[in-house]
Amino acid sequence: MKTKKEEIGRRVKILREKMQLNQKQFAELIGMKTQYLSNVEKGLNGITIDKLIKICNITGTSSDYIIFGTDNISSHQIHENIAKYSSDQISLAFELVKDIVLLFK
């Protein structure tokens, strides 16, 4: 079974390759040494939050994908799903979410 670092490294490598960049080019874009990026991709090193944010911004992906492997839903998809409901239903759902948030405070 792969470690979390290995899973994250594999996804970082996939994103880099989708951009058709070599490790040196990608490392320069995110402000990381090439050897460190290589170790991240191998699952030997982790990445900082700052580097994670840079990778997300550069690749146009979410941190959810890099960390957990889940695809993010675009705002367009969210809007399409919400548009299916009446304003009363949306208001009710919003109130329910607010109440749930209060339960966890």
CYANA upper distance limits for C-alpha pairs under 8 A (distance plus 0.5 A):
  2 LYS  CA      6 GLU  CA      6.40
  2 LYS  CA      7 GLU  CA      6.95
  3 THR  CA      7 GLU  CA      6.83
  3 THR  CA     43 GLY  CA      8.06
  4 LYS  CA      8 ILE  CA      6.63
  4 LYS  CA     43 GLY  CA      8.38
  4 LYS  CA     67 ILE  CA      8.38
  5 LYS  CA      9 GLY  CA      6.46
  5 LYS  CA     40 VAL  CA      7.85
  5 LYS  CA     43 GLY  CA      5.09
  5 LYS  CA     44 LEU  CA      7.40
  5 LYS  CA     45 ASN  CA      7.44
  5 LYS  CA     46 GLY  CA      6.42
  6 GLU  CA     10 ARG  CA      6.58
  6 GLU  CA     40 VAL  CA      8.24
  6 GLU  CA     41 GLU  CA      7.56
  6 GLU  CA     42 LYS  CA      6.60
  6 GLU  CA     43 GLY  CA      4.21
  6 GLU  CA     44 LEU  CA      7.77
  7 GLU  CA     11 ARG  CA      6.90
  7 GLU  CA     43 GLY  CA      7.66
  7 GLU  CA     67 ILE  CA      8.34
  8 ILE  CA     12 VAL  CA      6.67
  8 ILE  CA     40 VAL  CA      8.39
  8 ILE  CA     41 GLU  CA      8.02
  8 ILE  CA     43 GLY  CA      7.72
  8 ILE  CA     66 ILE  CA      6.13
  8 ILE  CA     67 ILE  CA      6.19
  8 ILE  CA     68 PHE  CA      8.31
  9 GLY  CA     13 LYS  CA      6.66
  9 GLY  CA     40 VAL  CA      5.59
  9 GLY  CA     41 GLU  CA      4.24
  9 GLY  CA     42 LYS  CA      6.38
  9 GLY  CA     43 GLY  CA      5.69
 10 ARG  CA     14 ILE  CA      6.74
 10 ARG  CA     41 GLU  CA      6.10
 10 ARG  CA     42 LYS  CA      7.69
 10 ARG  CA     43 GLY  CA      8.11
 11 ARG  CA     15 LEU  CA      6.71
 11 ARG  CA     41 GLU  CA      8.44
 11 ARG  CA     65 TYR  CA      8.37
 11 ARG  CA     66 ILE  CA      6.32
 11 ARG  CA     69 GLY  CA      8.06
 12 VAL  CA     16 ARG  CA      6.68
 12 VAL  CA     41 GLU  CA      6.90
 12 VAL  CA     55 ILE  CA      8.48
 12 VAL  CA     66 ILE  CA      7.21
 13 LYS  CA     17 GLU  CA      6.58
 13 LYS  CA     41 GLU  CA      6.19
 14 ILE  CA     18 LYS  CA      6.63
 15 LEU  CA     19 MET  CA      6.97
 15 LEU  CA     59 THR  CA      7.17
 16 ARG  CA     20 GLN  CA      6.98
 16 ARG  CA     21 LEU  CA      6.30
 16 ARG  CA     22 ASN  CA      7.86
 16 ARG  CA     23 GLN  CA      8.18
 16 ARG  CA     26 PHE  CA      7.11
 16 ARG  CA     59 THR  CA      8.36
 17 GLU  CA     21 LEU  CA      6.38
 17 GLU  CA     22 ASN  CA      7.84
 19 MET  CA     59 THR  CA      8.05
 21 LEU  CA     25 GLN  CA      6.34
 21 LEU  CA     26 PHE  CA      6.44
 22 ASN  CA     26 PHE  CA      6.75
 23 GLN  CA     27 ALA  CA      6.33
 23 GLN  CA     34 THR  CA      6.51
 23 GLN  CA     37 LEU  CA      7.40
 23 GLN  CA     38 SER  CA      7.49
 24 LYS  CA     28 GLU  CA      6.70
 24 LYS  CA     33 LYS  CA      8.30
 24 LYS  CA     34 THR  CA      5.70
 25 GLN  CA     29 LEU  CA      6.92
 26 PHE  CA     30 ILE  CA      6.94
 27 ALA  CA     31 GLY  CA      6.36
 27 ALA  CA     32 MET  CA      5.27
 27 ALA  CA     33 LYS  CA      6.33
 27 ALA  CA     34 THR  CA      5.88
 27 ALA  CA     37 LEU  CA      6.71
 28 GLU  CA     32 MET  CA      6.57
 28 GLU  CA     33 LYS  CA      7.72
 28 GLU  CA     34 THR  CA      8.22
 29 LEU  CA     58 ILE  CA      8.42
 30 ILE  CA     51 LYS  CA      6.86
 30 ILE  CA     54 LYS  CA      6.26
 30 ILE  CA     55 ILE  CA      6.94
 30 ILE  CA     58 ILE  CA      8.47
 31 GLY  CA     51 LYS  CA      8.21
 32 MET  CA     36 TYR  CA      7.20
 32 MET  CA     37 LEU  CA      7.11
 32 MET  CA     51 LYS  CA      8.48
 33 LYS  CA     37 LEU  CA      6.88
 34 THR  CA     38 SER  CA      6.68
 35 GLN  CA     39 ASN  CA      6.76
 36 TYR  CA     40 VAL  CA      6.69
 36 TYR  CA     45 ASN  CA      7.65
 37 LEU  CA     41 GLU  CA      6.68
 38 SER  CA     42 LYS  CA      6.80
 39 ASN  CA     43 GLY  CA      6.62
 39 ASN  CA     44 LEU  CA      5.50
 39 ASN  CA     45 ASN  CA      5.90
 40 VAL  CA     44 LEU  CA      6.21
 40 VAL  CA     45 ASN  CA      5.12
 40 VAL  CA     46 GLY  CA      6.33
 40 VAL  CA     47 ILE  CA      7.50
 47 ILE  CA     51 LYS  CA      6.68
 47 ILE  CA     52 LEU  CA      6.95
 48 THR  CA     52 LEU  CA      6.65
 49 ILE  CA     53 ILE  CA      6.62
 50 ASP  CA     54 LYS  CA      6.83
 51 LYS  CA     55 ILE  CA      6.62
 52 LEU  CA     56 CYS  CA      6.67
 52 LEU  CA     63 SER  CA      7.48
 53 ILE  CA     57 ASN  CA      6.63
 53 ILE  CA     63 SER  CA      7.85
 54 LYS  CA     58 ILE  CA      6.50
 55 ILE  CA     59 THR  CA      6.41
 55 ILE  CA     61 THR  CA      8.49
 56 CYS  CA     60 GLY  CA      5.99
 56 CYS  CA     61 THR  CA      5.45
 56 CYS  CA     62 SER  CA      6.14
 56 CYS  CA     63 SER  CA      6.73
 57 ASN  CA     61 THR  CA      7.49
 61 THR  CA     65 TYR  CA      7.48
 61 THR  CA     66 ILE  CA      8.46
 61 THR  CA     72 ASN  CA      8.20
 62 SER  CA     66 ILE  CA      7.32
 62 SER  CA     71 ASP  CA      8.19
 62 SER  CA     72 ASN  CA      6.69
 63 SER  CA     67 ILE  CA      6.42
 63 SER  CA     68 PHE  CA      8.48
 64 ASP  CA     68 PHE  CA      5.85
 64 ASP  CA     69 GLY  CA      7.00
 64 ASP  CA     70 THR  CA      6.35
 64 ASP  CA     71 ASP  CA      7.54
 64 ASP  CA     72 ASN  CA      7.24
 65 TYR  CA     69 GLY  CA      4.71
 65 TYR  CA     70 THR  CA      5.09
 65 TYR  CA     71 ASP  CA      5.84
 65 TYR  CA     72 ASN  CA      7.21
 66 ILE  CA     70 THR  CA      8.38
 73 ILE  CA     77 GLN  CA      6.75
 73 ILE  CA     78 ILE  CA      7.34
 74 SER  CA     78 ILE  CA      6.91
 75 SER  CA     79 HIS  CA      6.59
 76 HIS  CA     80 GLU  CA      6.70
 77 GLN  CA     81 ASN  CA      6.76
 78 ILE  CA     82 ILE  CA      6.65
 79 HIS  CA     83 ALA  CA      6.49
 80 GLU  CA     84 LYS  CA      7.48
 81 ASN  CA     85 TYR  CA      8.37
 82 ILE  CA     90 ILE  CA      7.92
 85 TYR  CA     89 GLN  CA      6.54
 85 TYR  CA     90 ILE  CA      6.99
 86 SER  CA     90 ILE  CA      6.80
 87 SER  CA     91 SER  CA      6.56
 88 ASP  CA     92 LEU  CA      6.66
 89 GLN  CA     93 ALA  CA      6.66
 90 ILE  CA     94 PHE  CA      6.61
 91 SER  CA     95 GLU  CA      6.72
 92 LEU  CA     96 LEU  CA      6.74
 93 ALA  CA     97 VAL  CA      6.74
 94 PHE  CA     98 LYS  CA      6.77
 95 GLU  CA     99 ASP  CA      6.75
 96 LEU  CA    100 ILE  CA      6.70
 97 VAL  CA    101 VAL  CA      6.69
 98 LYS  CA    102 LEU  CA      6.81
 99 ASP  CA    103 LEU  CA      6.93
100 ILE  CA    104 PHE  CA      7.30
101 VAL  CA    105 LYS  CA      7.20
